[in-house]
């Protein structure tokens, strides 16, 4: 039941936004009684917090493809997706919903855990890249994360523009250049990039 409920939580979030989503709506989507959701999660804040920590960044081992660029593309693919390949609607809706973190301490805690997990994963792949000589020893994983997510937030979340492979590749190369990474091998970023579509 838990996975179904958390899936329904993200669906409700995408369709209605955090302000308008309700426990009743989540219960209806999941086919459960709302009282059982209140008993376990206490409200929509608890539901969203657990959905964020369990679905936005799955508990997985950091990727180890042998290339920092490929590792970053794999991490990108762990963002919450829609029901069709390349759909980033959920990623956008989740990001917008996190504006509620300033007023809902339960969501704020889930938000903090989500970012901490991202920092940990990027830290591991950067450390491996240092060992391979792809980036200098002083490369800052948190700075890299800020440089990767900042442009996505500005373009997609704030301005409503689509994100595509070309945009993400440009952002990644700019971010890697900023932390002193070696240039990409001829032919561009190694590995298969995620296929993205318009919102």
C-alpha positions in Angstrom: 0.0 0.0 0.0 2.8 2.4 0.9 4.2 2.6 -2.7 0.7 3.1 -4.1 0.0 5.9 -1.7 3.2 7.7 -2.3 2.6 7.4 -6.1 -0.8 8.9 -5.6 0.7 11.7 -3.5 2.9 12.8 -6.4 0.1 12.4 -8.9 -2.1 14.7 -6.7 0.7 17.1 -6.4 1.3 17.4 -10.1 -2.4 17.8 -10.8 -3.4 20.2 -8.0 -0.2 21.7 -6.5 0.6 21.6 -2.8 -1.8 24.3 -1.8 -4.8 22.5 -3.3 -3.9 18.8 -2.8 -5.8 17.0 0.0 -5.5 13.8 1.9 -8.9 12.9 0.6 -7.7 13.3 -2.9 -4.7 11.1 -2.3 -6.9 8.5 -0.6 -9.2 8.4 -3.6 -6.4 8.0 -6.0 -4.8 5.2 -3.9 -8.1 3.5 -3.2 -7.7 3.6 0.6 -9.5 5.2 3.5 -8.2 8.7 4.4 -8.3 7.8 8.1 -5.5 5.2 7.5 -3.4 7.9 5.9 -3.9 10.3 8.7 -2.9 7.6 11.2 0.3 6.9 9.5 1.3 10.3 8.0 -0.8 12.8 10.0 -1.5 14.9 6.9 -0.5 15.9 3.4 2.8 17.4 4.7 3.9 14.0 6.0 2.8 12.2 2.8 4.7 14.6 0.6 7.8 14.5 2.8 8.0 10.7 2.5 7.2 10.8 -1.2 10.1 13.2 -1.7 12.6 11.1 0.3 11.6 7.8 -1.1 10.8 8.6 -4.7 12.6 11.7 -5.7 16.0 10.2 -4.9 15.7 6.4 -4.5 18.0 4.7 -2.0 20.4 3.5 -4.5 24.2 3.2 -4.7 26.0 6.1 -6.3 26.5 5.3 -10.0 30.0 4.2 -11.0 30.1 4.2 -14.8 33.8 5.1 -15.1 32.9 8.7 -16.2 31.8 11.7 -14.2 29.6 12.9 -17.1 27.8 9.6 -17.4 27.4 9.4 -13.6 25.8 12.8 -13.5 23.4 11.8 -16.3 22.5 8.7 -14.3 21.8 10.8 -11.3 19.6 13.1 -13.4 17.5 10.1 -14.3 16.6 9.5 -10.6 14.5 12.6 -10.5 10.8 11.9 -10.2 9.4 11.2 -13.7 5.9 11.2 -15.1 4.2 8.2 -16.5 5.7 8.5 -20.0 9.4 8.4 -20.9 11.1 11.8 -20.7 8.2 13.5 -18.9 9.6 16.0 -16.4 6.2 17.2 -15.1 6.7 15.6 -11.8 10.2 17.1 -11.3 8.7 20.5 -12.0 5.7 20.1 -9.7 7.8 18.7 -6.9 10.2 21.6 -7.1 7.4 24.1 -7.1 5.7 22.4 -4.2 8.8 22.8 -2.1 8.0 26.4 -1.7 5.7 25.1 1.0 8.8 24.1 3.0 8.9 27.6 4.5 5.6 27.1 6.2 5.3 23.4 6.8 8.1 22.0 9.0 7.4 18.4 8.0 7.8 19.2 4.3 10.9 21.3 5.2 12.5 18.2 6.8 11.8 16.1 3.8 13.2 18.8 1.6 16.4 18.9 3.7 16.8 15.2 3.5 16.3 15.2 -0.2 19.1 17.7 -0.7 21.4 16.0 1.7 21.0 12.8 -0.2 21.8 14.5 -3.5 24.9 16.1 -1.9 26.0 12.7 -0.7 25.6 11.0 -4.1 27.3 13.8 -6.0 30.1 13.8 -3.4 30.8 10.1 -4.0 30.9 10.5 -7.8 33.1 13.5 -7.6 35.5 11.7 -5.3 35.7 8.9 -7.8 36.3 11.4 -10.6 39.2 12.9 -8.5 40.7 9.5 -8.3 40.4 9.1 -12.1 42.0 12.5 -12.7 38.8 14.0 -14.3 38.6 16.8 -11.8 41.1 18.4 -9.4 41.3 17.3 -5.8 39.8 20.7 -4.6 36.6 20.2 -6.7 33.6 21.1 -4.6 30.6 18.7 -4.9 28.2 21.2 -3.4 29.2 23.9 -5.8 28.8 21.4 -8.7 25.3 20.6 -7.4 24.4 24.3 -7.2 25.7 24.9 -10.7 23.8 22.0 -12.1 20.4 22.6 -10.4 20.4 26.4 -10.5 20.0 26.8 -14.3 17.3 24.0 -14.3 15.4 25.8 -11.6 15.6 29.2 -13.3 14.7 27.9 -16.8 12.1 25.2 -16.0 10.6 26.1 -12.6 10.6 29.8 -12.8 10.3 30.5 -16.5 8.3 27.5 -17.6 10.7 26.7 -20.5 11.3 23.1 -21.6 14.4 21.2 -20.6 16.0 19.1 -23.3 19.2 17.0 -23.7 21.0 19.9 -25.3 20.2 22.3 -22.5 21.2 19.8 -19.8 24.4 18.9 -21.6 25.4 22.6 -21.9 24.6 23.2 -18.2 26.7 20.1 -17.2 29.7 21.2 -19.3 29.6 24.7 -17.9 29.4 23.4 -14.4 32.2 20.9 -14.9 34.3 23.6 -16.5 33.7 25.8 -13.4 35.1 23.2 -11.0 38.1 22.5 -13.3 37.1 19.3 -15.0 38.9 18.0 -18.0 37.2 18.8 -21.3 34.7 16.3 -22.6 36.1 13.6 -25.0 35.5 14.2 -28.6 31.8 13.6 -29.5 30.4 15.3 -26.4 29.3 13.9 -23.1 29.9 10.2 -22.8 27.1 7.9 -22.3 23.4 7.9 -23.2 21.6 11.0 -22.1 18.0 10.9 -20.8 15.3 11.6 -23.3 13.3 14.6 -22.3 10.1 16.2 -23.6 8.2 19.4 -23.1 6.2 19.9 -19.9 
